[in-house]
Amino acid sequence: MKNRIKEFREKNELSQGKLAELCQVSRQTINAIENDKYDPSLKLAFDLARQLGVKMEELFLPEGGRQNE
Amino acid sequence: MSRTRNMIAVIAFLAFAVIAGFTIYKYVRYGIVEGGGIFASSLAVSYFLNWVKWGDHEGGGEKDELDRHIETQSAKIGYFLLMILAALILFISEGVTNLNDIQNYPLLLVVSLSFVILPITELIYSRKFKS
């Protein structure tokens, strides 16, 4: 699933490692999600949205759907 | 990888190399097939690979969700690989392609069971989620 994690992470001036630490996962997990290699669990998706201060719908883009601004 | 972890990985690999090497030597030199040596070297290589990947010789340790996903998918792929390898070993060792000509009934049973075990397990495990 496409996502805007990297965009919002950089806006919040967070490294992958720091975001991983805040969400209690490994840096490799964050990297895999950002590169569309792995879709996070619901819990992790919620944690990511909360830590980045955005809604889940803004963070994750459905396949073939339009991006909401 | 930390220095200690590297050292342990090297030791585990050396243990595998010694056991496997000794087993191969006994076969080549004396024509003796040591089942214990084959089994022990398999255990040693599994310890080595587990240590390299997970930092624990039995594959335990703390895992996050990506690690658990890797574990689950690898188990599925490994199961099917083992099924194929067992079937290959059966046909190659028997030297026949007709199932009725096969004499190694235990291995034939294992190969046959490998087709059945997964659906049975799925059936039983799925009951956990049904009310």
N, CA and C atoms of all chains as a GROMACS GRO file, in nm:
protein
  600
    1MET      N    1   0.085  -0.117   0.000
    1MET     CA    2   0.000   0.000   0.000
    1MET      C    3   0.091   0.125   0.000
    2LYS      N    4   0.055   0.217  -0.090
    2LYS     CA    5   0.135   0.341  -0.096
    2LYS      C    6   0.113   0.420   0.034
    3ASN      N    7   0.214   0.493   0.073
    3ASN     CA    8   0.200   0.574   0.194
    3ASN      C    9   0.286   0.699   0.184
    4ARG      N   10   0.258   0.792   0.275
    4ARG     CA   11   0.332   0.919   0.279
    4ARG      C   12   0.412   0.930   0.408
    5ILE      N   13   0.454   0.818   0.460
    5ILE     CA   14   0.525   0.817   0.589
    5ILE      C   15   0.655   0.897   0.580
    6LYS      N   16   0.729   0.876   0.474
    6LYS     CA   17   0.857   0.947   0.462
    6LYS      C   18   0.836   1.099   0.458
    7GLU      N   19   0.732   1.138   0.385
    7GLU     CA   20   0.704   1.281   0.372
    7GLU      C   21   0.675   1.343   0.509
    8PHE      N   22   0.584   1.279   0.584
    8PHE     CA   23   0.546   1.335   0.715
    8PHE      C   24   0.658   1.316   0.817
    9ARG      N   25   0.734   1.209   0.803
    9ARG     CA   26   0.847   1.188   0.895
    9ARG      C   27   0.949   1.300   0.880
   10GLU      N   28   0.978   1.334   0.754
   10GLU     CA   29   1.076   1.440   0.731
   10GLU      C   30   1.023   1.577   0.775
   11LYS      N   31   0.891   1.595   0.760
   11LYS     CA   32   0.830   1.721   0.806
   11LYS      C   33   0.846   1.735   0.957
   12ASN      N   34   0.837   1.622   1.027
   12ASN     CA   35   0.853   1.622   1.173
   12ASN      C   36   0.998   1.610   1.216
   13GLU      N   37   1.089   1.610   1.118
   13GLU     CA   38   1.234   1.600   1.145
   13GLU      C   39   1.268   1.478   1.229
   14LEU      N   40   1.210   1.368   1.190
   14LEU     CA   41   1.238   1.242   1.259
   14LEU      C   42   1.318   1.150   1.167
   15SER      N   43   1.415   1.079   1.224
   15SER     CA   44   1.485   0.978   1.146
   15SER      C   45   1.402   0.849   1.149
   16GLN      N   46   1.438   0.757   1.062
   16GLN     CA   47   1.368   0.627   1.062
   16GLN      C   48   1.385   0.560   1.198
   17GLY      N   49   1.505   0.568   1.251
   17GLY     CA   50   1.536   0.506   1.378
   17GLY      C   51   1.455   0.563   1.493
   18LYS      N   52   1.440   0.696   1.492
   18LYS     CA   53   1.365   0.761   1.598
   18LYS      C   54   1.217   0.724   1.589
   19LEU      N   55   1.162   0.727   1.468
   19LEU     CA   56   1.022   0.690   1.450
   19LEU      C   57   1.000   0.545   1.491
   20ALA      N   58   1.096   0.460   1.457
   20ALA     CA   59   1.086   0.318   1.494
   20ALA      C   60   1.084   0.303   1.645
   21GLU      N   61   1.167   0.380   1.710
   21GLU     CA   62   1.174   0.374   1.857
   21GLU      C   63   1.042   0.420   1.919
   22LEU      N   64   0.985   0.526   1.864
   22LEU     CA   65   0.858   0.578   1.916
   22LEU      C   66   0.744   0.478   1.896
   23CYS      N   67   0.752   0.402   1.788
   23CYS     CA   68   0.646   0.304   1.758
   23CYS      C   69   0.680   0.164   1.807
   24GLN      N   70   0.796   0.151   1.872
   24GLN     CA   71   0.840   0.023   1.929
   24GLN      C   72   0.854  -0.087   1.825
   25VAL      N   73   0.914  -0.051   1.713
   25VAL     CA   74   0.949  -0.150   1.611
   25VAL      C   75   1.094  -0.123   1.570
   26SER      N   76   1.144  -0.207   1.479
   26SER     CA   77   1.282  -0.188   1.435
   26SER      C   78   1.288  -0.086   1.321
   27ARG      N   79   1.407  -0.031   1.298
   27ARG     CA   80   1.425   0.065   1.189
   27ARG      C   81   1.396  -0.002   1.054
   28GLN      N   82   1.432  -0.132   1.046
   28GLN     CA   83   1.407  -0.208   0.922
   28GLN      C   84   1.259  -0.213   0.889
   29THR      N   85   1.175  -0.219   0.992
   29THR     CA   86   1.030  -0.224   0.971
   29THR      C   87   0.983  -0.092   0.908
   30ILE      N   88   1.028   0.019   0.963
   30ILE     CA   89   0.989   0.150   0.909
   30ILE      C   90   1.038   0.163   0.765
   31ASN      N   91   1.160   0.120   0.741
   31ASN     CA   92   1.217   0.127   0.607
   31ASN      C   93   1.137   0.044   0.508
   32ALA      N   94   1.098  -0.078   0.551
   32ALA     CA   95   1.021  -0.167   0.463
   32ALA      C   96   0.884  -0.107   0.431
   33ILE      N   97   0.821  -0.044   0.531
   33ILE     CA   98   0.689   0.018   0.508
   33ILE      C   99   0.702   0.136   0.412
   34GLU      N  100   0.801   0.221   0.434
   34GLU     CA  101   0.821   0.338   0.348
   34GLU      C  102   0.847   0.299   0.203
   35ASN      N  103   0.914   0.185   0.184
   35ASN     CA  104   0.947   0.140   0.048
   35ASN      C  105   0.845   0.042  -0.008
   36ASP      N  106   0.726   0.040   0.052
   36ASP     CA  107   0.614  -0.044   0.005
   36ASP      C  108   0.648  -0.193  -0.001
   37LYS      N  109   0.738  -0.236   0.083
   37LYS     CA  110   0.772  -0.380   0.086
   37LYS      C  111   0.688  -0.454   0.188
   38TYR      N  112   0.625  -0.380   0.278
   38TYR     CA  113   0.550  -0.444   0.386
   38TYR      C  114   0.437  -0.351   0.429
   39ASP      N  115   0.317  -0.409   0.448
   39ASP     CA  116   0.204  -0.330   0.498
   39ASP      C  117   0.196  -0.348   0.650
   40PRO      N  118   0.188  -0.239   0.725
   40PRO     CA  119   0.187  -0.251   0.871
   40PRO      C  120   0.056  -0.309   0.923
   41SER      N  121   0.062  -0.360   1.045
   41SER     CA  122  -0.061  -0.404   1.113
   41SER      C  123  -0.144  -0.280   1.146
   42LEU      N  124  -0.269  -0.304   1.184
   42LEU     CA  125  -0.359  -0.193   1.218
   42LEU      C  126  -0.303  -0.113   1.335
   43LYS      N  127  -0.254  -0.185   1.434
   43LYS     CA  128  -0.198  -0.118   1.553
   43LYS      C  129  -0.080  -0.029   1.515
   44LEU      N  130   0.009  -0.082   1.434
   44LEU     CA  131   0.126  -0.003   1.394
   44LEU      C  132   0.085   0.115   1.307
   45ALA      N  133  -0.015   0.094   1.221
   45ALA     CA  134  -0.065   0.204   1.137
   45ALA      C  135  -0.118   0.317   1.225
   46PHE      N  136  -0.194   0.280   1.329
   46PHE     CA  137  -0.245   0.380   1.423
   46PHE      C  138  -0.130   0.452   1.494
   47ASP      N  139  -0.031   0.372   1.537
   47ASP     CA  140   0.083   0.431   1.609
   47ASP      C  141   0.159   0.529   1.520
   48LEU      N  142   0.178   0.490   1.395
   48LEU     CA  143   0.249   0.578   1.301
   48LEU      C  144   0.173   0.709   1.281
   49ALA      N  145   0.043   0.697   1.260
   49ALA     CA  146  -0.039   0.818   1.238
   49ALA      C  147  -0.033   0.908   1.361
   50ARG      N  148  -0.042   0.848   1.479
   50ARG     CA  149  -0.039   0.926   1.602
   50ARG      C  150   0.096   0.995   1.620
   51GLN      N  151   0.204   0.921   1.599
   51GLN     CA  152   0.337   0.980   1.618
   51GLN      C  153   0.367   1.090   1.516
   52LEU      N  154   0.310   1.076   1.396
   52LEU     CA  155   0.335   1.177   1.294
   52LEU      C  156   0.233   1.289   1.296
   53GLY      N  157   0.133   1.275   1.382
   53GLY     CA  158   0.034   1.382   1.400
   53GLY      C  159  -0.061   1.400   1.282
   54VAL      N  160  -0.090   1.291   1.214
   54VAL     CA  161  -0.182   1.298   1.100
   54VAL      C  162  -0.287   1.188   1.113
   55LYS      N  163  -0.389   1.198   1.027
   55LYS     CA  164  -0.491   1.092   1.025
   55LYS      C  165  -0.440   0.977   0.939
   56MET      N  166  -0.493   0.860   0.966
   56MET     CA  167  -0.451   0.741   0.889
   56MET      C  168  -0.482   0.758   0.740
   57GLU      N  169  -0.596   0.821   0.711
   57GLU     CA  170  -0.637   0.837   0.571
   57GLU      C  171  -0.539   0.927   0.495
   58GLU      N  172  -0.472   1.015   0.569
   58GLU     CA  173  -0.373   1.102   0.503
   58GLU      C  174  -0.241   1.027   0.484
   59LEU      N  175  -0.217   0.930   0.574
   59LEU     CA  176  -0.088   0.861   0.574
   59LEU      C  177  -0.083   0.747   0.472
   60PHE      N  178  -0.192   0.674   0.461
   60PHE     CA  179  -0.197   0.557   0.371
   60PHE      C  180  -0.292   0.583   0.256
   61LEU      N  181  -0.246   0.549   0.137
   61LEU     CA  182  -0.324   0.576   0.017
   61LEU      C  183  -0.377   0.443  -0.038
   62PRO      N  184  -0.512   0.432  -0.053
   62PRO     CA  185  -0.566   0.307  -0.107
   62PRO      C  186  -0.520   0.287  -0.250
   63GLU      N  187  -0.515   0.158  -0.294
   63GLU     CA  188  -0.471   0.126  -0.429
   63GLU      C  189  -0.567   0.188  -0.529
   64GLY      N  190  -0.513   0.269  -0.620
   64GLY     CA  191  -0.595   0.327  -0.726
   64GLY      C  192  -0.684   0.440  -0.681
   65GLY      N  193  -0.675   0.471  -0.550
   65GLY     CA  194  -0.761   0.579  -0.499
   65GLY      C  195  -0.694   0.713  -0.516
   66ARG      N  196  -0.770   0.817  -0.495
   66ARG     CA  197  -0.714   0.951  -0.506
   66ARG      C  198  -0.658   0.994  -0.373
   67GLN      N  199  -0.554   1.073  -0.378
   67GLN     CA  200  -0.493   1.125  -0.256
   67GLN      C  201  -0.572   1.246  -0.213
   68ASN      N  202  -0.617   1.245  -0.086
   68ASN     CA  203  -0.694   1.360  -0.035
   68ASN      C  204  -0.601   1.465   0.018
   69GLU      N  205  -0.615   1.588  -0.025
   69GLU     CA  206  -0.526   1.697   0.023
   69GLU      C  207  -0.579   1.759   0.150
   70MET      N  208   2.670  -0.620   1.295
   70MET     CA  209   2.675  -0.721   1.402
   70MET      C  210   2.785  -0.688   1.501
   71SER      N  211   2.762  -0.711   1.631
   71SER     CA  212   2.863  -0.680   1.729
   71SER      C  213   2.973  -0.784   1.719
   72ARG      N  214   3.085  -0.750   1.783
   72ARG     CA  215   3.201  -0.838   1.777
   72ARG      C  216   3.170  -0.974   1.840
   73THR      N  217   3.102  -0.972   1.956
   73THR     CA  218   3.068  -1.099   2.024
   73THR      C  219   2.980  -1.184   1.935
   74ARG      N  220   2.882  -1.118   1.874
   74ARG     CA  221   2.789  -1.191   1.788
   74ARG      C  222   2.864  -1.252   1.669
   75ASN      N  223   2.958  -1.176   1.612
   75ASN     CA  224   3.039  -1.228   1.501
   75ASN      C  225   3.117  -1.351   1.545
   76MET      N  226   3.175  -1.343   1.665
   76MET     CA  227   3.257  -1.455   1.715
   76MET      C  228   3.173  -1.580   1.732
   77ILE      N  229   3.052  -1.562   1.787
   77ILE     CA  230   2.964  -1.677   1.809
   77ILE      C  231   2.923  -1.738   1.676
   78ALA      N  232   2.897  -1.652   1.577
   78ALA     CA  233   2.861  -1.700   1.444
   78ALA      C  234   2.975  -1.782   1.384
   79VAL      N  235   3.096  -1.735   1.402
   79VAL     CA  236   3.214  -1.806   1.349
   79VAL      C  237   3.229  -1.941   1.418
   80ILE      N  238   3.211  -1.943   1.550
   80ILE     CA  239   3.222  -2.068   1.626
   80ILE      C  240   3.116  -2.168   1.580
   81ALA      N  241   2.993  -2.118   1.562
   81ALA     CA  242   2.884  -2.206   1.517
   81ALA      C  243   2.915  -2.262   1.380
   82PHE      N  244   2.968  -2.179   1.292
   82PHE     CA  245   3.001  -2.227   1.157
   82PHE      C  246   3.115  -2.328   1.163
   83LEU      N  247   3.213  -2.303   1.246
   83LEU     CA  248   3.325  -2.396   1.260
   83LEU      C  249   3.276  -2.531   1.312
   84ALA      N  250   3.183  -2.528   1.408
   84ALA     CA  251   3.127  -2.653   1.462
   84ALA      C  252   3.060  -2.733   1.350
   85PHE      N  253   2.982  -2.661   1.266
   85PHE     CA  254   2.919  -2.728   1.152
   85PHE      C  255   3.025  -2.785   1.058
   86ALA      N  256   3.127  -2.707   1.028
   86ALA     CA  257   3.230  -2.748   0.933
   86ALA      C  258   3.304  -2.872   0.984
   87VAL      N  259   3.333  -2.875   1.114
   87VAL     CA  260   3.405  -2.990   1.173
   87VAL      C  261   3.319  -3.116   1.167
   88ILE      N  262   3.193  -3.103   1.210
   88ILE     CA  263   3.105  -3.221   1.212
   88ILE      C  264   3.080  -3.271   1.070
   89ALA      N  265   3.045  -3.177   0.980
   89ALA     CA  266   3.017  -3.217   0.841
   89ALA      C  267   3.143  -3.273   0.776
   90GLY      N  268   3.255  -3.209   0.801
   90GLY     CA  269   3.380  -3.256   0.742
   90GLY      C  270   3.416  -3.396   0.787
   91PHE      N  271   3.398  -3.422   0.915
   91PHE     CA  272   3.427  -3.554   0.970
   91PHE      C  273   3.333  -3.660   0.912
   92THR      N  274   3.207  -3.623   0.898
   92THR     CA  275   3.107  -3.716   0.840
   92THR      C  276   3.143  -3.748   0.696
   93ILE      N  277   3.177  -3.643   0.619
   93ILE     CA  278   3.213  -3.663   0.479
   93ILE      C  279   3.341  -3.747   0.469
   94TYR      N  280   3.438  -3.719   0.556
   94TYR     CA  281   3.564  -3.795   0.556
   94TYR      C  282   3.538  -3.945   0.579
   95LYS      N  283   3.453  -3.974   0.676
   95LYS     CA  284   3.424  -4.115   0.708
   95LYS      C  285   3.357  -4.184   0.588
   96TYR      N  286   3.275  -4.109   0.516
   96TYR     CA  287   3.207  -4.167   0.401
   96TYR      C  288   3.306  -4.192   0.286
   97VAL      N  289   3.386  -4.089   0.259
   97VAL     CA  290   3.480  -4.099   0.147
   97VAL      C  291   3.589  -4.202   0.175
   98ARG      N  292   3.638  -4.203   0.298
   98ARG     CA  293   3.752  -4.290   0.334
   98ARG      C  294   3.710  -4.435   0.360
   99TYR      N  295   3.598  -4.450   0.433
   99TYR     CA  296   3.560  -4.584   0.476
   99TYR      C  297   3.426  -4.631   0.419
  100GLY      N  298   3.359  -4.543   0.348
  100GLY     CA  299   3.229  -4.580   0.292
  100GLY      C  300   3.121  -4.591   0.398
  101ILE      N  301   3.145  -4.531   0.514
  101ILE     CA  302   3.046  -4.539   0.624
  101ILE      C  303   2.958  -4.414   0.620
  102VAL      N  304   2.827  -4.437   0.618
  102VAL     CA  305   2.732  -4.324   0.625
  102VAL      C  306   2.691  -4.309   0.771
  103GLU      N  307   2.728  -4.196   0.829
  103GLU     CA  308   2.694  -4.173   0.971
  103GLU      C  309   2.568  -4.088   0.982
  104GLY      N  310   2.459  -4.154   1.016
  104GLY     CA  311   2.332  -4.082   1.032
  104GLY      C  312   2.341  -3.976   1.139
  105GLY      N  313   2.411  -4.010   1.247
  105GLY     CA  314   2.427  -3.914   1.357
  105GLY      C  315   2.503  -3.790   1.313
  106GLY      N  316   2.603  -3.811   1.229
  106GLY     CA  317   2.682  -3.699   1.178
  106GLY      C  318   2.600  -3.609   1.087
  107ILE      N  319   2.517  -3.670   1.002
  107ILE     CA  320   2.430  -3.592   0.912
  107ILE      C  321   2.333  -3.508   0.996
  108PHE      N  322   2.272  -3.573   1.097
  108PHE     CA  323   2.176  -3.503   1.182
  108PHE      C  324   2.244  -3.392   1.261
  109ALA      N  325   2.359  -3.424   1.319
  109ALA     CA  326   2.431  -3.324   1.401
  109ALA      C  327   2.476  -3.205   1.316
  110SER      N  328   2.522  -3.231   1.194
  110SER     CA  329   2.567  -3.119   1.110
  110SER      C  330   2.447  -3.034   1.065
  111SER      N  331   2.330  -3.098   1.047
  111SER     CA  332   2.209  -3.020   1.014
  111SER      C  333   2.172  -2.929   1.130
  112LEU      N  334   2.179  -2.984   1.252
  112LEU     CA  335   2.150  -2.901   1.370
  112LEU      C  336   2.250  -2.785   1.380
  113ALA      N  337   2.378  -2.817   1.354
  113ALA     CA  338   2.482  -2.714   1.366
  113ALA      C  339   2.459  -2.602   1.264
  114VAL      N  340   2.422  -2.637   1.141
  114VAL     CA  341   2.401  -2.532   1.041
  114VAL      C  342   2.275  -2.452   1.072
  115SER      N  343   2.175  -2.519   1.131
  115SER     CA  344   2.053  -2.445   1.168
  115SER      C  345   2.084  -2.347   1.281
  116TYR      N  346   2.168  -2.389   1.376
  116TYR     CA  347   2.209  -2.299   1.485
  116TYR      C  348   2.282  -2.178   1.426
  117PHE      N  349   2.373  -2.204   1.331
  117PHE     CA  350   2.450  -2.097   1.270
  117PHE      C  351   2.358  -1.998   1.199
  118LEU      N  352   2.267  -2.049   1.117
  118LEU     CA  353   2.178  -1.961   1.040
  118LEU      C  354   2.085  -1.883   1.133
  119ASN      N  355   2.032  -1.950   1.237
  119ASN     CA  356   1.946  -1.881   1.333
  119ASN      C  357   2.023  -1.771   1.406
  120TRP      N  358   2.147  -1.802   1.438
  120TRP     CA  359   2.227  -1.701   1.510
  120TRP      C  360   2.252  -1.579   1.422
  121VAL      N  361   2.285  -1.604   1.294
  121VAL     CA  362   2.312  -1.493   1.201
  121VAL      C  363   2.188  -1.407   1.182
  122LYS      N  364   2.072  -1.471   1.169
  122LYS     CA  365   1.949  -1.395   1.143
  122LYS      C  366   1.891  -1.331   1.269
  123TRP      N  367   1.878  -1.414   1.375
  123TRP     CA  368   1.801  -1.368   1.491
  123TRP      C  369   1.886  -1.336   1.615
  124GLY      N  370   2.014  -1.374   1.611
  124GLY     CA  371   2.096  -1.350   1.728
  124GLY      C  372   2.068  -1.449   1.839
  125ASP      N  373   2.004  -1.560   1.804
  125ASP     CA  374   1.972  -1.665   1.901
  125ASP      C  375   1.979  -1.798   1.826
  126HIS      N  376   2.045  -1.898   1.880
  126HIS     CA  377   2.069  -2.022   1.804
  126HIS      C  378   1.942  -2.101   1.778
  127GLU      N  379   1.836  -2.072   1.857
  127GLU     CA  380   1.711  -2.144   1.832
  127GLU      C  381   1.608  -2.055   1.760
  128GLY      N  382   1.654  -1.940   1.716
  128GLY     CA  383   1.564  -1.852   1.642
  128GLY      C  384   1.469  -1.774   1.729
  129GLY      N  385   1.495  -1.772   1.861
  129GLY     CA  386   1.407  -1.699   1.952
  129GLY      C  387   1.448  -1.553   1.961
  130GLY      N  388   1.423  -1.493   2.075
  130GLY     CA  389   1.461  -1.353   2.092
  130GLY      C  390   1.347  -1.260   2.056
  131GLU      N  391   1.371  -1.130   2.081
  131GLU     CA  392   1.267  -1.030   2.059
  131GLU      C  393   1.245  -1.008   1.910
  132LYS      N  394   1.117  -1.010   1.871
  132LYS     CA  395   1.086  -0.990   1.729
  132LYS      C  396   0.976  -0.886   1.716
  133ASP      N  397   0.991  -0.796   1.620
  133ASP     CA  398   0.881  -0.703   1.596
  133ASP      C  399   0.793  -0.760   1.485
  134GLU      N  400   0.693  -0.683   1.437
  134GLU     CA  401   0.596  -0.742   1.347
  134GLU      C  402   0.655  -0.780   1.211
  135LEU      N  403   0.755  -0.707   1.164
  135LEU     CA  404   0.816  -0.744   1.037
  135LEU      C  405   0.890  -0.878   1.052
  136ASP      N  406   0.959  -0.896   1.164
  136ASP     CA  407   1.029  -1.022   1.191
  136ASP      C  408   0.930  -1.138   1.196
  137ARG      N  409   0.815  -1.115   1.260
  137ARG     CA  410   0.715  -1.222   1.270
  137ARG      C  411   0.657  -1.252   1.133
  138HIS      N  412   0.640  -1.148   1.050
  138HIS     CA  413   0.592  -1.167   0.912
  138HIS      C  414   0.692  -1.250   0.832
  139ILE      N  415   0.820  -1.218   0.847
  139ILE     CA  416   0.926  -1.294   0.779
  139ILE      C  417   0.923  -1.439   0.824
  140GLU      N  418   0.907  -1.460   0.955
  140GLU     CA  419   0.901  -1.595   1.011
  140GLU      C  420   0.786  -1.675   0.952
  141THR      N  421   0.668  -1.614   0.947
  141THR     CA  422   0.548  -1.680   0.897
  141THR      C  423   0.562  -1.716   0.749
  142GLN      N  424   0.602  -1.620   0.669
  142GLN     CA  425   0.616  -1.645   0.524
  142GLN      C  426   0.725  -1.748   0.496
  143SER      N  427   0.834  -1.740   0.572
  143SER     CA  428   0.944  -1.836   0.553
  143SER      C  429   0.899  -1.976   0.588
  144ALA      N  430   0.815  -1.989   0.694
  144ALA     CA  431   0.765  -2.121   0.733
  144ALA      C  432   0.682  -2.181   0.621
  145LYS      N  433   0.599  -2.098   0.559
  145LYS     CA  434   0.514  -2.148   0.448
  145LYS      C  435   0.600  -2.193   0.331
  146ILE      N  436   0.695  -2.106   0.293
  146ILE     CA  437   0.781  -2.138   0.179
  146ILE      C  438   0.864  -2.263   0.210
  147GLY      N  439   0.918  -2.269   0.334
  147GLY     CA  440   0.999  -2.382   0.376
  147GLY      C  441   0.922  -2.512   0.372
  148TYR      N  442   0.795  -2.508   0.412
  148TYR     CA  443   0.710  -2.627   0.409
  148TYR      C  444   0.699  -2.681   0.267
  149PHE      N  445   0.671  -2.593   0.172
  149PHE     CA  446   0.654  -2.639   0.034
  149PHE      C  447   0.787  -2.684  -0.028
  150LEU      N  448   0.894  -2.618   0.009
  150LEU     CA  449   1.026  -2.661  -0.038
  150LEU      C  450   1.058  -2.802   0.012
  151LEU      N  451   1.027  -2.825   0.140
  151LEU     CA  452   1.054  -2.957   0.199
  151LEU      C  453   0.970  -3.065   0.131
  152MET      N  454   0.845  -3.029   0.098
  152MET     CA  455   0.756  -3.123   0.029
  152MET      C  456   0.816  -3.162  -0.106
  153ILE      N  457   0.863  -3.062  -0.180
  153ILE     CA  458   0.920  -3.088  -0.312
  153ILE      C  459   1.049  -3.169  -0.300
  154LEU      N  460   1.134  -3.132  -0.204
  154LEU     CA  461   1.261  -3.204  -0.185
  154LEU      C  462   1.236  -3.350  -0.147
  155ALA      N  463   1.139  -3.374  -0.058
  155ALA     CA  464   1.107  -3.511  -0.017
  155ALA      C  465   1.062  -3.593  -0.138
  156ALA      N  466   0.979  -3.534  -0.222
  156ALA     CA  467   0.931  -3.605  -0.341
  156ALA      C  468   1.047  -3.632  -0.438
  157LEU      N  469   1.133  -3.534  -0.455
  157LEU     CA  470   1.250  -3.552  -0.544
  157LEU      C  471   1.339  -3.664  -0.494
  158ILE      N  472   1.368  -3.663  -0.362
  158ILE     CA  473   1.454  -3.766  -0.302
  158ILE      C  474   1.391  -3.903  -0.320
  159LEU      N  475   1.261  -3.911  -0.302
  159LEU     CA  476   1.190  -4.039  -0.318
  159LEU      C  477   1.208  -4.092  -0.459
  160PHE      N  478   1.181  -4.012  -0.560
  160PHE     CA  479   1.185  -4.061  -0.698
  160PHE      C  480   1.328  -4.086  -0.745
  161ILE      N  481   1.421  -4.000  -0.701
  161ILE     CA  482   1.560  -4.019  -0.741
  161ILE      C  483   1.619  -4.144  -0.676
  162SER      N  484   1.589  -4.165  -0.546
  162SER     CA  485   1.646  -4.281  -0.475
  162SER      C  486   1.584  -4.413  -0.526
  163GLU      N  487   1.457  -4.407  -0.562
  163GLU     CA  488   1.391  -4.528  -0.611
  163GLU      C  489   1.424  -4.556  -0.756
  164GLY      N  490   1.453  -4.451  -0.831
  164GLY     CA  491   1.487  -4.469  -0.972
  164GLY      C  492   1.369  -4.510  -1.058
  165VAL      N  493   1.249  -4.489  -1.008
  165VAL     CA  494   1.128  -4.520  -1.086
  165VAL      C  495   1.036  -4.399  -1.083
  166THR      N  496   0.949  -4.393  -1.184
  166THR     CA  497   0.853  -4.283  -1.186
  166THR      C  498   0.712  -4.333  -1.155
  167ASN      N  499   0.695  -4.464  -1.163
  167ASN     CA  500   0.564  -4.522  -1.133
  167ASN      C  501   0.551  -4.542  -0.982
  168LEU      N  502   0.450  -4.479  -0.923
  168LEU     CA  503   0.431  -4.486  -0.777
  168LEU      C  504   0.411  -4.630  -0.728
  169ASN      N  505   0.356  -4.716  -0.814
  169ASN     CA  506   0.330  -4.854  -0.772
  169ASN      C  507   0.457  -4.938  -0.764
  170ASP      N  508   0.567  -4.888  -0.824
  170ASP     CA  509   0.694  -4.962  -0.821
  170ASP      C  510   0.783  -4.920  -0.704
  171ILE      N  511   0.738  -4.824  -0.627
  171ILE     CA  512   0.820  -4.772  -0.516
  171ILE      C  513   0.821  -4.870  -0.399
  172GLN      N  514   0.942  -4.897  -0.345
  172GLN     CA  515   0.957  -4.990  -0.233
  172GLN      C  516   0.978  -4.919  -0.099
  173ASN      N  517   1.023  -4.794  -0.106
  173ASN     CA  518   1.052  -4.720   0.018
  173ASN      C  519   0.920  -4.662   0.072
  174TYR      N  520   0.844  -4.750   0.139
  174TYR     CA  521   0.712  -4.710   0.185
  174TYR      C  522   0.714  -4.600   0.292
  175PRO      N  523   0.809  -4.604   0.386
  175PRO     CA  524   0.812  -4.493   0.484
  175PRO      C  525   0.828  -4.356   0.420
  176LEU      N  526   0.920  -4.346   0.324
  176LEU     CA  527   0.939  -4.214   0.259
  176LEU      C  528   0.818  -4.179   0.174
  177LEU      N  529   0.758  -4.279   0.109
  177LEU     CA  530   0.637  -4.254   0.031
  177LEU      C  531   0.526  -4.202   0.123
  178LEU      N  532   0.518  -4.260   0.242
  178LEU     CA  533   0.417  -4.215   0.340
  178LEU      C  534   0.442  -4.070   0.381
  179VAL      N  535   0.570  -4.037   0.404
  179VAL     CA  536   0.604  -3.899   0.442
  179VAL      C  537   0.566  -3.801   0.332
  180VAL      N  538   0.597  -3.836   0.208
  180VAL     CA  539   0.564  -3.748   0.095
  180VAL      C  540   0.412  -3.733   0.084
  181SER      N  541   0.340  -3.842   0.100
  181SER     CA  542   0.194  -3.837   0.091
  181SER      C  543   0.137  -3.752   0.204
  182LEU      N  544   0.190  -3.771   0.324
  182LEU     CA  545   0.142  -3.693   0.439
  182LEU      C  546   0.168  -3.544   0.420
  183SER      N  547   0.275  -3.511   0.350
  183SER     CA  548   0.308  -3.369   0.332
  183SER      C  549   0.200  -3.296   0.252
  184PHE      N  550   0.122  -3.371   0.175
  184PHE     CA  551   0.012  -3.309   0.100
  184PHE      C  552  -0.111  -3.289   0.189
  185VAL      N  553  -0.119  -3.371   0.291
  185VAL     CA  554  -0.238  -3.375   0.374
  185VAL      C  555  -0.226  -3.286   0.499
  186ILE      N  556  -0.107  -3.277   0.553
  186ILE     CA  557  -0.086  -3.210   0.682
  186ILE      C  558  -0.132  -3.065   0.680
  187LEU      N  559  -0.100  -2.992   0.574
  187LEU     CA  560  -0.136  -2.849   0.571
  187LEU      C  561  -0.287  -2.828   0.571
  188PRO      N  562  -0.363  -2.893   0.482
  188PRO     CA  563  -0.509  -2.873   0.485
  188PRO      C  564  -0.572  -2.914   0.618
  189ILE      N  565  -0.522  -3.023   0.676
  189ILE     CA  566  -0.577  -3.067   0.805
  189ILE      C  567  -0.548  -2.962   0.913
  190THR      N  568  -0.426  -2.912   0.913
  190THR     CA  569  -0.389  -2.812   1.013
  190THR      C  570  -0.471  -2.685   0.997
  191GLU      N  571  -0.492  -2.643   0.872
  191GLU     CA  572  -0.574  -2.523   0.846
  191GLU      C  573  -0.716  -2.545   0.895
  192LEU      N  574  -0.769  -2.666   0.871
  192LEU     CA  575  -0.906  -2.697   0.913
  192LEU      C  576  -0.919  -2.689   1.065
  193ILE      N  577  -0.825  -2.749   1.134
  193ILE     CA  578  -0.830  -2.751   1.280
  193ILE      C  579  -0.805  -2.611   1.337
  194TYR      N  580  -0.707  -2.540   1.283
  194TYR     CA  581  -0.672  -2.408   1.336
  194TYR      C  582  -0.781  -2.306   1.309
  195SER      N  583  -0.854  -2.323   1.196
  195SER     CA  584  -0.958  -2.226   1.162
  195SER      C  585  -1.074  -2.232   1.261
  196ARG      N  586  -1.090  -2.346   1.329
  196ARG     CA  587  -1.199  -2.360   1.426
  196ARG      C  588  -1.182  -2.263   1.543
  197LYS      N  589  -1.058  -2.223   1.564
  197LYS     CA  590  -1.029  -2.129   1.673
  197LYS      C  591  -1.098  -1.995   1.651
  198PHE      N  592  -1.122  -1.962   1.523
  198PHE     CA  593  -1.175  -1.831   1.492
  198PHE      C  594  -1.323  -1.832   1.455
  199LYS      N  595  -1.382  -1.950   1.461
  199LYS     CA  596  -1.523  -1.959   1.427
  199LYS      C  597  -1.604  -1.978   1.553
  200SER      N  598  -1.718  -1.910   1.558
  200SER     CA  599  -1.802  -1.924   1.679
  200SER      C  600  -1.903  -2.036   1.659
   0.00000   0.00000   0.00000
